[in-house]
Structures are given as structure tokens and as C-alpha cells.
Amino acid sequence: MSDNGAMFPICEILILLVPMAAVGMALINTGFGRARGAAFAIFSSLSAMALAAIVYSLVGCSFGGSKGGPAYSFFLAGTTWNWLGNDPFALRGLPFNNSPAMLARVLQVFSVGIAALIPISTGADRWKMRSIFVSTVILAGWSYPLFAHWVWGGGWLAQLGSNFHLGHGFLDAGGAGTIQVMGGLSALAIAWILGPRRGKYPAEVGTAAIPGHNMVYVLIGCAILMPGWIALNSAGAMLFIGTPASLIPLIAVNTVLSASVSCGVAVAVTRIRFGKPDPSICANGWLGGLVASSAVSCFVTPTVAILIGGVAGILVTASVEVLEVHLAIDDPGGAISVHAVAGIWGLFAVGIFPHVADSFGILQAGAAGNSGQSLAQVVGIATLIGLMLPMVYGFSWLLHRIDRQRVDDRGERQGMDLHELGGGAYPEFVIRGEE
């Protein structure tokens, strides 16, 4: 069977494996929180995934659009700027077939759920359920589709190559920016809005450690999400970059190597710093390597993937400490460091390392070369930080003004399980209150 003939059955199988990444992340969200909020964490994760799929299918998919599909554009300074998709709402009239455009939509039904899971980790033990739901609706219905269109739907970031000769335009094969950084920046906005957990920064101590209640969940979640992450990177590369199915082994190897080296670096750094390895930071290193791989796995050699993973491990380990200790940003699961910081590094790495994909003719010729690609990646990163972050924060701030997103002190002391669900995850065990 030819490579093109094999592409779509393989791509369909890969897309069906992507929810494993969401399952792993839900377990990680649960393990990093307190025992008295475990049921709430897993329930809110599942609910956010379901709500994101519904909202994206009804509304967000229209704004996200598809490459070459109908879109809103405007003409400025001699250039056409494609800024928003214009597909039918609720997937009306779209052919449900094996076309790349339809498979890309199906993939994003799952990937938008992954993006919605990321802030839940940051808001652990204090974020109201209804606020999670409203935030998910905004993310799936507007923020995620908007940036996804700019990158994957033929929008202006993708046009940087053709309009301004900046490499091949902004590249994000596996969603390091569209999924991971967008989710990480949403997590940062939530951390700012909610503030730290009770007892996190007592005046007499400075910073108090509040360890996750079940590191077994976290580490099992890291293992479960690996196949889903490989599938996400592979399906994204095939649908958004045009990578042939024959490169799936390279993508899988690069994904595993990046995560493994990043985890190993975190083990070494924490062993040197604290005398013993820290499982939570090592898990974050593993995840950071996966996030960075989403940007580069179809573009680089395994040797380069090892280097990228090593840098991701250093960045994530340092970022966790800087955010928690020096900036007083309480992020129980390290989601900001894992998804925003490592994702930005992966996106930047696309522009500074040679592309394996060039030798296969995947990326169109006529671009400005590697230096132009670097600038295109910087423009995309600047857009995420300078435009998407203020927009996401603005939505969160407005929601907080309308309806306070954080539970009251009594609810936080009682625990999210009892306060939000009326029952705990471990009814046969005595769960300690804050007192």
C-alpha cells in the first residue's frame, strides 16, 4: 500500500488514541491535589473534557475553520490578513469523511479537551466547579479556536511565510502552542485570579510545601498519557504539516526521547539540590519533555530531540521553583511550567534546529530559510504572550468580577469533595481537615 493510501486509516487510529493523553492528565490533576478534593478533581476533569467537546463542536469549530475553507479576512498594507474561520456552526453540512479537513476537526474535538484540563491542575483545591465550566466554555468556544485558526486554519500566523517570507510561517505540528501554551497561559491567569491556597505562604515560614496526596496517580498518569501523546504528535504532524505516515516512527522516538531525557535531567537536578530526587518535579520534567516534543518531533533528528528534552527538563525544574518561591504563584501541579514554559521552548526550538522534514519536501520551498523561520516562531510566541495571555486573563478577571471563582474559606477548609459534590473520594478512610 502506498504511503498516501495508508495515511488516513493510520491517522484515524492515532486520533482515537489521543484521549489516553487526557486520561493521564486527569489522573495527574487528581494526584497533585489534596485527598479531600480528589473526587472533585477527577470529576471536574471529565466534565471539562465533555463540555469542551460539545462547545467546540457547536461553536468553536466554526471559528477555528480549516485550511483553505471559508474565513473572514481583511486587506491592510497590501496584504490579506486571514483572522477568523467561517465554517458552519454545529458542523452542519460538513462531509463526515476521511478528508484531512474533517479529520483535523475530529482531532481538535479531543485536543481542546486536553487544553481545558491544564488550568484545573493550577486551580486545585480552590476553583469552583461552575467557574471551571464557564472558563471551559470560553476556551473551547473562542480562545482556543481563534489561535488554532491562525496556526492550523490558514490564518495570518501560517501566512507569515508566504506574505512576509518568514520561513514556512509559524509551525506548530503537534499543538505545543495551540494546545499546551494556550492551556498553560490560561492556568497562569487562573493562578493570578484565585491567589494561593490557604497556608501556602504563611508569614512565619515564607513558602510551605503542600504535597500532592497521591504521587502514584501522578506517575501512573505520566505513563498512561505517553501513547496518547505520541498519537497526538503523529496525527497533528500528518494533518497540519503534511508529514507522511512513514515518519511516525521518527515522531514516536523523538517524543519518547524528549520526555525521557527531560525526566532524567529533573531527577539529576533535584538529586543535586535536595539530596534525593523529587517525584513531583521529575513527573513535571517528563511532562515538559512531552510538551516540547509536540513542537519538534516531526522536524528534528533523535539527537536533537535529546538536546531539546534536556533543556526542557532544566527549564521546567527552574520554573517551578521561580514561580512558587520567588513569584509566589501557587501552581499545585506545575502546569504553568510544564505547558507554558516548555511549550514556548519547543516552539522556539523549531526555528533554531535544522528540519528533517525539509528533506522529504513536506514544507514548501521558497521561504527565507532557517533565520526566517526563527523570526516566524518568535512572532507566534509573542502573539501568545502579548495578545492571547491578556485576552485570557481579561476573560477570567471579568468572570471573577461577575461571580467569584474561588470557594470561600469554609469550603476550602472542608475540601472540594464535600463542598462541591457532597461526598469524598475515599469514604472508608478518615481524611484530615485543614485544622
KADATA-V191211 format. One record per residue. N is the residue number from 1. PHI is phi in radians with two decimals (none if undefined). PSI is psi in radians with two decimals (none if undefined). Layout:
n-><N | N>
phi-><PHI | PHI>
psi-><PSI | PSI>
This chain:
n-><1 | 2 | 3 | 4 | 5 | 6 | 7 | 8 | 9 | 10 | 11 | 12 | 13 | 14 | 15 | 16 | 17 | 18 | 19 | 20 | 21 | 22 | 23 | 24 | 25 | 26 | 27 | 28 | 29 | 30 | 31 | 32 | 33 | 34 | 35 | 36 | 37 | 38 | 39 | 40 | 41 | 42 | 43 | 44 | 45 | 46 | 47 | 48 | 49 | 50 | 51 | 52 | 53 | 54 | 55 | 56 | 57 | 58 | 59 | 60 | 61 | 62 | 63 | 64 | 65 | 66 | 67 | 68 | 69 | 70 | 71 | 72 | 73 | 74 | 75 | 76 | 77 | 78 | 79 | 80 | 81 | 82 | 83 | 84 | 85 | 86 | 87 | 88 | 89 | 90 | 91 | 92 | 93 | 94 | 95 | 96 | 97 | 98 | 99 | 100 | 101 | 102 | 103 | 104 | 105 | 106 | 107 | 108 | 109 | 110 | 111 | 112 | 113 | 114 | 115 | 116 | 117 | 118 | 119 | 120 | 121 | 122 | 123 | 124 | 125 | 126 | 127 | 128 | 129 | 130 | 131 | 132 | 133 | 134 | 135 | 136 | 137 | 138 | 139 | 140 | 141 | 142 | 143 | 144 | 145 | 146 | 147 | 148 | 149 | 150 | 151 | 152 | 153 | 154 | 155 | 156 | 157 | 158 | 159 | 160 | 161 | 162 | 163 | 164 | 165 | 166 | 167 | 168 | 169 | 170 | 171 | 172 | 173 | 174 | 175 | 176 | 177 | 178 | 179 | 180 | 181 | 182 | 183 | 184 | 185 | 186 | 187 | 188 | 189 | 190 | 191 | 192 | 193 | 194 | 195 | 196 | 197 | 198 | 199 | 200 | 201 | 202 | 203 | 204 | 205 | 206 | 207 | 208 | 209 | 210 | 211 | 212 | 213 | 214 | 215 | 216 | 217 | 218 | 219 | 220 | 221 | 222 | 223 | 224 | 225 | 226 | 227 | 228 | 229 | 230 | 231 | 232 | 233 | 234 | 235 | 236 | 237 | 238 | 239 | 240 | 241 | 242 | 243 | 244 | 245 | 246 | 247 | 248 | 249 | 250 | 251 | 252 | 253 | 254 | 255 | 256 | 257 | 258 | 259 | 260 | 261 | 262 | 263 | 264 | 265 | 266 | 267 | 268 | 269 | 270 | 271 | 272 | 273 | 274 | 275 | 276 | 277 | 278 | 279 | 280 | 281 | 282 | 283 | 284 | 285 | 286 | 287 | 288 | 289 | 290 | 291 | 292 | 293 | 294 | 295 | 296 | 297 | 298 | 299 | 300 | 301 | 302 | 303 | 304 | 305 | 306 | 307 | 308 | 309 | 310 | 311 | 312 | 313 | 314 | 315 | 316 | 317 | 318 | 319 | 320 | 321 | 322 | 323 | 324 | 325 | 326 | 327 | 328 | 329 | 330 | 331 | 332 | 333 | 334 | 335 | 336 | 337 | 338 | 339 | 340 | 341 | 342 | 343 | 344 | 345 | 346 | 347 | 348 | 349 | 350 | 351 | 352 | 353 | 354 | 355 | 356 | 357 | 358 | 359 | 360 | 361 | 362 | 363 | 364 | 365 | 366 | 367 | 368 | 369 | 370 | 371 | 372 | 373 | 374 | 375 | 376 | 377 | 378 | 379 | 380 | 381 | 382 | 383 | 384 | 385 | 386 | 387 | 388 | 389 | 390 | 391 | 392 | 393 | 394 | 395 | 396 | 397 | 398 | 399 | 400 | 401 | 402 | 403 | 404 | 405 | 406 | 407 | 408 | 409 | 410 | 411 | 412 | 413 | 414 | 415 | 416 | 417 | 418 | 419 | 420 | 421 | 422 | 423 | 424 | 425 | 426 | 427 | 428 | 429 | 430 | 431 | 432 | 433 | 434 | 435>
phi-><none | -1.19 | -1.10 | -1.16 | -1.17 | -1.48 | -1.06 | -1.30 | -1.03 | -1.15 | -1.12 | -1.08 | -1.09 | -1.06 | -1.07 | -1.22 | -1.53 | -1.02 | -1.01 | -1.07 | -1.12 | -1.19 | -1.08 | -1.06 | -1.17 | -1.11 | -1.13 | -1.11 | -1.00 | -1.20 | -1.16 | -1.34 | -1.54 | -1.40 | -1.08 | -1.40 | -2.23 | -1.18 | -1.10 | -1.11 | -1.11 | -1.26 | -1.19 | -1.18 | -1.14 | -1.10 | -1.14 | -1.13 | -1.07 | -1.13 | -1.14 | -1.09 | -1.10 | -1.16 | -1.14 | -1.11 | -1.16 | -1.43 | -2.17 | -1.04 | -1.07 | -1.14 | -1.25 | -1.19 | 1.08 | -2.58 | -1.07 | 1.48 | -1.49 | -1.11 | -2.74 | -1.55 | -2.39 | -2.44 | -1.84 | -2.54 | 0.96 | 1.34 | -2.29 | -1.54 | -1.90 | -1.54 | -2.13 | -2.71 | -1.23 | -2.45 | -1.35 | -1.10 | -1.23 | 1.00 | 1.04 | -1.18 | 1.30 | -1.52 | -1.32 | -1.53 | -2.40 | -1.61 | -1.19 | -0.97 | -1.11 | -1.25 | -1.11 | -1.12 | -1.14 | -1.09 | -1.01 | -1.32 | -1.05 | -1.45 | -1.19 | -1.18 | -1.16 | -1.09 | -1.07 | -1.22 | -1.28 | -1.10 | -1.16 | -1.08 | -1.10 | -1.20 | -1.53 | -0.96 | 1.27 | -2.71 | -1.70 | -1.09 | -1.14 | -1.14 | -1.23 | -1.04 | -1.14 | -1.12 | -1.07 | -1.14 | -1.07 | -1.15 | -1.10 | -1.32 | -1.58 | -2.44 | -1.08 | -1.07 | -1.05 | -1.07 | -1.22 | -1.07 | -1.17 | -1.06 | -1.73 | -1.80 | -1.74 | 1.46 | -1.30 | -1.17 | -1.20 | -1.19 | -1.50 | -1.05 | -1.23 | -1.31 | -1.51 | -2.24 | 1.01 | -1.74 | 0.97 | -1.78 | 1.42 | -1.12 | -1.94 | -2.63 | -1.11 | -1.86 | 1.58 | -1.02 | -1.59 | -1.14 | -1.73 | -1.31 | -1.17 | -1.05 | -1.15 | -1.15 | -1.21 | -1.09 | -1.11 | -1.09 | -1.08 | -1.16 | -1.06 | -1.12 | -1.22 | -1.33 | 1.39 | -1.28 | -1.17 | -1.02 | 1.45 | -1.26 | -2.22 | -1.19 | -1.07 | -1.41 | -1.95 | 1.84 | -2.38 | -1.81 | -1.31 | -2.14 | -1.18 | -1.09 | -1.39 | -2.58 | -1.24 | -1.10 | -1.01 | -1.09 | -1.25 | -1.14 | -1.05 | -1.06 | -1.25 | -1.15 | -1.34 | -1.02 | -1.05 | -1.13 | -1.25 | -1.04 | -1.12 | -1.10 | -1.09 | -1.24 | -1.11 | -1.09 | -1.11 | -1.20 | -1.49 | -1.79 | -1.98 | 1.58 | -1.14 | -1.25 | -1.07 | -1.15 | -1.61 | -1.02 | -1.02 | -1.10 | -1.08 | -1.12 | -1.11 | -1.10 | -1.11 | -1.14 | -1.13 | -1.07 | -1.15 | -1.14 | -1.19 | -1.07 | -1.12 | -1.07 | -1.12 | -1.10 | -1.06 | -1.13 | -1.13 | -1.21 | -1.12 | -1.24 | -1.25 | -1.99 | 1.52 | -2.48 | -1.18 | -1.73 | -1.04 | -1.17 | -1.23 | -1.14 | -1.09 | -1.10 | -1.09 | -1.01 | -1.13 | -1.08 | -1.12 | -1.11 | -1.08 | -1.07 | -1.14 | -1.07 | -1.47 | -2.11 | -1.07 | -1.65 | -1.93 | -2.14 | -1.41 | -1.00 | -1.09 | -1.18 | -1.06 | -1.10 | -1.09 | -1.12 | -1.12 | -1.09 | -1.14 | -1.05 | -1.08 | -1.14 | -1.11 | -1.14 | -1.06 | -1.20 | -1.14 | -1.00 | -1.21 | -1.08 | -1.15 | -1.33 | -1.58 | -1.59 | -1.85 | 0.96 | -1.78 | -1.49 | -2.23 | -0.93 | -1.70 | 1.17 | -1.12 | -1.13 | -1.14 | -1.17 | -1.61 | -1.42 | -1.18 | -1.15 | -1.13 | -1.11 | -1.05 | -1.05 | -1.09 | -1.18 | -1.11 | -1.00 | -1.50 | -1.96 | -2.03 | -1.05 | -1.73 | -1.06 | -1.05 | -1.04 | -1.25 | -1.67 | 1.25 | -1.25 | -1.54 | -1.17 | -1.32 | 1.63 | -1.62 | -1.53 | 1.64 | -1.15 | -1.13 | -1.12 | -1.14 | -1.02 | -1.17 | -1.06 | -1.15 | -1.11 | -1.08 | -1.12 | -1.13 | -1.08 | -1.14 | -1.08 | -1.36 | -1.50 | -2.09 | -1.22 | -1.09 | -1.05 | -1.16 | -1.12 | -1.10 | -1.07 | -1.07 | -1.14 | -1.09 | -1.13 | -1.08 | -1.16 | -1.21 | -1.35 | -2.56 | -0.87 | -1.45 | -1.61 | -1.17 | -1.29 | -1.03 | -1.09 | -1.12 | -1.21 | -1.17 | -1.20 | 1.90 | -1.16 | -1.09 | -1.22 | -1.20 | -1.75 | -2.04 | 1.42 | -2.84 | -1.76 | -1.37 | -2.23 | -1.15 | -1.53 | -2.07 | -1.52 | -1.72 | -1.19 | -1.42 | -1.17 | -1.15>
psi-><2.40 | 2.84 | -0.72 | -0.65 | -0.53 | -0.22 | -0.88 | -0.73 | -0.70 | -0.74 | -0.68 | -0.76 | -0.76 | -0.76 | -0.66 | -0.30 | -0.28 | -0.65 | -0.33 | -0.58 | -0.68 | -0.67 | -0.79 | -0.73 | -0.62 | -0.71 | -0.70 | -0.77 | -0.70 | -0.80 | -0.58 | -0.28 | -3.11 | 2.77 | -0.59 | 0.11 | 0.27 | -0.81 | -0.70 | -0.70 | -0.81 | -0.63 | -0.78 | -0.56 | -0.83 | -0.75 | -0.69 | -0.69 | -0.79 | -0.80 | -0.69 | -0.72 | -0.73 | -0.87 | -0.73 | -0.72 | -0.62 | -0.71 | -0.96 | -0.61 | -0.56 | -0.79 | -0.58 | -0.64 | -2.82 | 2.69 | 2.17 | -0.07 | 3.12 | 2.49 | 2.78 | 2.26 | 2.80 | 2.73 | 2.12 | 2.28 | 0.70 | 0.19 | 2.46 | 2.19 | 1.95 | 2.02 | -0.29 | 2.38 | 2.80 | 0.76 | 2.86 | 2.55 | 2.69 | 0.47 | 0.41 | 2.34 | 0.06 | 2.42 | 2.15 | 1.54 | -2.91 | 0.37 | 2.60 | -0.66 | -0.74 | -0.71 | -0.61 | -0.66 | -0.75 | -0.76 | -0.70 | -0.34 | -0.63 | -0.74 | -0.54 | -0.52 | -0.66 | -0.76 | -0.65 | -0.43 | -0.46 | -0.84 | -0.39 | -0.62 | -0.74 | -0.62 | 0.26 | 2.44 | 0.11 | -0.04 | 2.13 | 2.62 | -0.79 | -0.54 | -0.64 | -0.76 | -0.78 | -0.74 | -0.68 | -0.69 | -0.77 | -0.75 | -0.86 | -0.49 | -0.36 | -1.05 | -0.94 | -0.88 | -0.61 | -0.91 | -0.61 | -0.65 | -0.72 | -0.54 | -0.86 | -0.32 | 0.30 | 0.32 | -3.01 | -0.51 | -0.66 | -0.43 | 0.00 | -0.54 | -0.86 | -0.60 | -0.58 | 0.14 | 0.67 | 1.53 | -2.33 | 0.35 | 3.02 | 2.22 | 2.30 | 1.36 | -0.82 | 0.14 | 0.40 | -0.66 | -0.86 | -0.67 | -0.99 | -0.92 | -0.68 | -0.76 | -0.69 | -0.68 | -0.61 | -0.69 | -0.71 | -0.74 | -0.71 | -0.71 | -0.73 | -0.75 | -0.80 | -0.60 | 3.03 | 2.82 | 2.72 | 2.31 | 0.00 | -0.67 | 1.18 | 2.51 | -0.58 | -0.26 | -0.72 | -1.26 | 2.15 | 2.37 | 2.28 | 1.51 | 2.65 | 2.64 | -0.35 | 1.63 | -0.34 | -0.76 | -0.76 | -0.84 | -0.65 | -0.70 | -0.68 | -0.69 | -0.71 | -0.66 | -0.21 | -0.89 | -0.68 | -0.59 | -0.72 | -0.74 | -0.72 | -0.82 | -0.71 | -0.84 | -0.72 | -0.73 | -0.70 | -0.72 | -0.60 | -0.35 | -0.44 | 0.39 | 2.34 | 2.76 | -0.43 | -0.27 | 0.01 | -0.73 | -0.69 | -0.76 | -0.76 | -0.79 | -0.79 | -0.67 | -0.82 | -0.76 | -0.76 | -0.80 | -0.74 | -0.80 | -0.69 | -0.74 | -0.76 | -0.69 | -0.73 | -0.67 | -0.83 | -0.77 | -0.81 | -0.56 | -0.72 | -0.74 | -0.77 | -0.01 | -0.40 | 2.62 | 2.51 | 1.96 | -0.66 | -0.76 | -0.61 | -0.67 | -0.71 | -0.65 | -0.75 | -0.86 | -0.70 | -0.67 | -0.68 | -0.77 | -0.82 | -0.63 | -0.47 | -0.46 | -0.55 | -0.13 | -0.49 | 0.01 | -0.36 | 2.91 | 2.83 | -0.61 | -0.76 | -0.65 | -0.65 | -0.78 | -0.78 | -0.72 | -0.68 | -0.76 | -0.70 | -0.71 | -0.73 | -0.79 | -0.78 | -0.79 | -0.78 | -0.69 | -0.69 | -0.78 | -0.76 | -0.81 | -0.77 | -0.78 | -0.82 | -0.53 | -0.05 | 0.71 | 1.98 | 1.88 | 1.54 | -0.68 | 0.04 | 0.44 | -0.61 | -0.80 | -0.78 | -0.89 | -0.70 | -0.94 | -0.89 | -0.61 | -0.74 | -0.73 | -0.78 | -0.75 | -0.72 | -0.62 | -0.50 | -0.61 | -0.20 | -0.10 | 2.55 | 2.61 | 2.13 | -0.63 | -0.50 | -0.64 | -0.28 | -0.03 | 0.37 | -0.82 | 2.34 | 2.52 | 3.01 | 0.21 | -3.13 | 0.08 | -3.00 | -0.62 | -0.69 | -0.63 | -0.69 | -0.77 | -0.67 | -0.73 | -0.68 | -0.70 | -0.74 | -0.74 | -0.74 | -0.62 | -0.73 | -0.83 | -0.74 | -0.36 | -0.91 | -0.70 | -0.87 | -0.63 | -0.80 | -0.75 | -0.70 | -0.76 | -0.77 | -0.72 | -0.76 | -0.74 | -0.70 | -0.60 | -0.62 | -0.77 | 1.93 | 2.21 | -0.37 | 2.47 | 2.77 | 3.02 | -0.70 | -0.76 | -0.66 | -0.68 | -0.69 | -0.63 | 2.55 | -0.52 | -0.93 | -0.70 | -0.72 | -0.49 | -0.32 | 0.14 | 2.77 | 2.96 | -0.41 | 1.28 | -0.37 | -0.03 | 2.68 | 2.05 | 2.17 | 2.39 | 3.11 | -0.51 | none>
